[in-house]
């Protein structure tokens, strides 16, 4: 993803500071890892929230990481479960 425009940045910032998103991330991180770095949990959450929009999925992934989610878990969840791409190693 390239540099964000003002509206995209506001979206990411708003989601990254939303108490429900922060709570979701804390809940995911507290669970036992059933997939590497919780990529299954992050992919499922992003998939549900983005409602089929790949751009929204990418922005949500950025917001999750900004809010403290595991970068590798979020990236692999986005790639594998939402975008249909191979996971990154890490």
Protein Blocks (a to p, Z undefined) as FASTA:
>chain_A
ZZddfklmmmmmmmmmgmklmmmmmmmmmpccfbghhlmmmmmmmmmmnnopaklmmmmm
mmmmmnopafklmmmmmmmmmnopacdeZZ
